[in-house]
Amino acid sequence: MFLRSNTRIKDGKQHRYYTVVESRRLQSGKVAQRQVLYLGEINDSQQAAWRKTLEVFDEGQQRYRPLSLFPEDRPVPADAIDGVQVKLSEMKLERARPYGNCWLGCELWRQLQLDRFWSGKLPRGRESVAWPQVLELLVVNRLIDPGSEFHLHRQWFDHSAMDVLLGQDFAVAEKDRLYRCLDRVLEHKQDLFVHLQQRWKDLFDAEFDLLLYDLTSTYVEGEAEQNPKARYGYSRDKRPDCKQVVIALIVTPAGLPLAYEVMAGNTSEKTTLRDFLDRIENLYGKARRVWLMDRGIPTEALLREMRTSRQETFYLVGTSRAKIREYEKQWLELPWQKVRESVEVKLFAREGELYVLAKSERAAGQRDGDAAEKTGAAAAEVARDAAELSEAGSVADARGRRQNGCGTGFRICENQPTSGGPGSDARDVHVSTRQGQAERGRTARRPLSAADEPDGGRSGRVVGSLRATDADRSGVQMPEE
């Protein structure tokens, strides 16, 4: 690349325009030029301003110094300080690298105060490169171009501006150094989550009373003999021929992670929830929290324990097929109640839980995802009405509290609707509403998620987003158990 100057005479005055041009060699041997960036004209007033602000790195003295640059065919003005004439025809751009994305990654690192945190956890020793800088390189790489440590070492580092931002040469990206850094970080995992939670509170005023819990898996090629957690198990990637590990993750509706764990590949998801309930309480203390999860994760026994023994723990979970079969005849006798345009619900309370059957009529040309979003949102709003009964005492009081600014609802969007017949979506969900909550003076409002799907197996849908909602839901009758 090089800088090209174009001169034009207009109204008897000479104007000079600049462009950045790239030369490309063609198969025929000829050279084609492509305009990369048009810089426009630099007039006298702009030139005077540039003289005051332009800094040039002096490689001889290894420092920046202010200089005024002028093209070779123009004399240096008498008032210019440290003026230098530049041969534009010989200028070229070498090792062009993106800078802004790397700078943003480093800035996020500082805003989260991870530089201070890791300076205390990974103190400087005899190593030539500080471990916090190696870790910052790894994190920025994952943010911009996720890949392996070997890819970072072989390719990515040389095509990034991280050497400039970190003030380090290629030593920071040595292969063995990158791998050793990860070993040093693992023991500080719990402290890191506590630190991040506090920073999210300070920066974003984040709340942690609603938690989304799910599991996934990732498979490995080969025998993985040195990885004791690599086992054969239920493969979500449709690769039962490969060993895998299971990853459990807890995040907020905003996507902020609170905890994770890598488990053996043959771990049953029904055995994981209890440990995470205890872990969150130990890390962040006891508080009123609502857990949102797929129906295949909790057992009925654990849900019963959450309703009775864990006083400040609430849940939102998809309805199991056994429950659907058990109560299906009773649901058929209940009337549909319209809560939104083209959305109707049935409500059914049983054993301290509220079941909601939601149905939406899809308009012509409407996408399945749009219909599912309306259905889930309407179900969530109705569930909040019912849940607030435990504190307000009546439907009218619950609505009055909401209209006065009390209570919070959530809007739930799903990305895979379930058809309950031609032109409709039907889903069954249930949420704990704990009897006797009003007498103990605790708030019992909760969000709601749809759960049923016609084909066998656990629900494969993912909650797309949760947003506060304030829609009027007058006219919905709450069921009596």
ZIRA-V680904 format. One record per pair of residues at least 6 apart in sequence whose ideal C-beta (glycine too) atoms are under 7 Angstrom apart, sorted by the first residue. I is the first residue (numbers start at 0). GAP is how many residues later the second one is. Records with the same first field share a line. If there is no record, write none. Layout:
# ZIRA-V680904
I: GAP, GAP
This chain:
# ZIRA-V680904
0: 19, 20, 21, 35, 91, 92
1: 19, 89, 90
2: 15, 17, 85, 88
3: 15, 17
4: 11, 13, 66, 83
5: 11
6: 7, 9
7: 7, 9
14: 26
15: 25, 26
16: 23, 24
17: 21, 24
18: 16, 18, 19, 20
19: 16, 17, 19
20: 12, 13, 14, 15
21: 11, 12, 14
22: 8, 10
23: 7, 8, 10
24: 6
25: 6
50: 17, 29
53: 12, 13, 14, 15
54: 9, 10, 11
55: 8, 9, 11
56: 7
57: 7
65: 16
66: 15, 17
67: 12, 13, 14, 15
68: 15, 17
69: 6, 13, 15, 16
70: 14, 15, 17
71: 13, 14, 15
75: 7, 9
96: 62, 63, 64
97: 62, 63
98: 62
100: 43
101: 38, 42, 58, 59, 60, 63
102: 62
104: 35, 38, 39
105: 30, 34, 59
108: 6, 27, 30
110: 92
111: 84, 87
112: 86
114: 17
116: 78
117: 14, 17
118: 13
120: 67
121: 9, 10, 62
123: 6
127: 43
128: 39, 42, 43, 48
130: 50, 53
132: 33, 35, 39
133: 38, 43, 44, 47
134: 46, 50
135: 30
136: 25, 29, 35, 36
137: 40, 43
139: 22
140: 11, 15
144: 11
146: 9
148: 26, 29, 30
149: 25
151: 21, 26
152: 20, 21, 22, 25
156: 13, 16
162: 6
165: 6
189: 93
192: 65, 66, 90
193: 89
196: 11, 61, 87
199: 6, 56
205: 46, 48, 50
207: 44, 50, 76
208: 78, 79, 80, 81
209: 42, 43, 80, 82, 237, 256
210: 39, 41, 47, 78, 80, 81
211: 39, 41, 80, 251
212: 37, 63, 78, 80, 84
213: 35, 79, 80
214: 31, 32, 33, 54, 57
215: 20, 31
216: 18, 19, 20, 27, 28, 29, 30, 48
217: 26, 27, 29
218: 16, 18, 20, 23, 24, 25
219: 10, 22, 23, 24
220: 21
223: 6, 19
228: 16, 33, 34, 35, 36
229: 13, 14, 15, 35
230: 12, 33, 34, 35
231: 11, 33, 34
232: 11, 32, 33
234: 9
242: 22
243: 21
244: 17, 18, 20
245: 17, 18, 19, 21
246: 13, 15
247: 12, 13, 15, 24, 28
248: 8, 11
249: 7, 8, 9, 26, 30
250: 6, 7
251: 6
252: 213
257: 22
258: 17, 20, 21, 24
268: 27, 28
269: 27, 29
272: 24, 25, 29
273: 28
276: 36
285: 26
286: 25
287: 24
288: 23, 24, 25
289: 24, 25, 26, 156, 157
290: 22, 24, 25
291: 24, 155, 157, 171
292: 24
293: 24, 164, 165
294: 22, 23, 24, 25, 156, 163, 164
295: 162, 163
297: 17, 19
302: 12, 14
305: 7, 9, 126
306: 45, 125, 127
313: 118, 132
314: 117
315: 115, 130, 131, 132, 133
317: 111, 131, 133, 134, 141
318: 36, 109, 110, 111, 132, 133
323: 104, 128
326: 21, 23, 28
329: 18
330: 15, 17, 26
333: 12, 14
335: 8, 10, 23
336: 7, 8, 139, 140
337: 6
338: 6, 39, 42, 43, 134, 137
339: 34, 38
341: 18, 19, 21, 32
342: 15, 17, 31, 32, 35
343: 15
344: 11, 12, 13, 33, 34, 37
345: 11
346: 7, 9, 35, 39, 131, 132
347: 7, 131
348: 130, 131, 132
349: 131
351: 80, 81, 82, 83
352: 77, 78, 79, 80
353: 29, 32, 76, 77, 79
354: 73, 74, 75
355: 23, 26, 27, 73, 92
356: 69, 71
357: 17, 20, 21, 68, 69, 92
358: 61, 65, 66, 67
359: 11, 14, 15, 64, 65
360: 62, 63
361: 9, 61
367: 49
368: 46, 48
370: 46, 54
371: 42, 45, 53
372: 40, 41
374: 50, 52, 75
375: 36, 37, 38, 73, 74
376: 34, 35, 92
378: 48, 50, 69, 71
379: 29, 30, 31, 32, 67, 68
380: 28, 88, 90, 92
381: 91, 94
382: 48, 63, 65
383: 23, 25, 61
384: 10, 13, 88, 91, 93
385: 47, 92
386: 44, 46, 57, 58, 59
387: 10, 13, 19, 57
388: 6, 9, 89
389: 43, 44, 47, 48, 54
390: 46, 47, 52, 53
391: 6, 9
392: 45
394: 83
398: 75
400: 6
406: 38
407: 37, 60
408: 59, 60
409: 37, 56, 58, 59
410: 55, 56, 58
411: 35, 36, 37, 51, 54
412: 51, 52
413: 36, 47, 49, 50
414: 46, 47, 49
415: 44, 45
416: 8
417: 7, 8, 9, 34, 35, 36
418: 6
419: 6
426: 23, 24, 25
427: 23, 24
428: 19, 20, 21, 22
430: 15, 17
432: 11
433: 10
436: 7
446: 19
448: 14
450: 8
452: 6
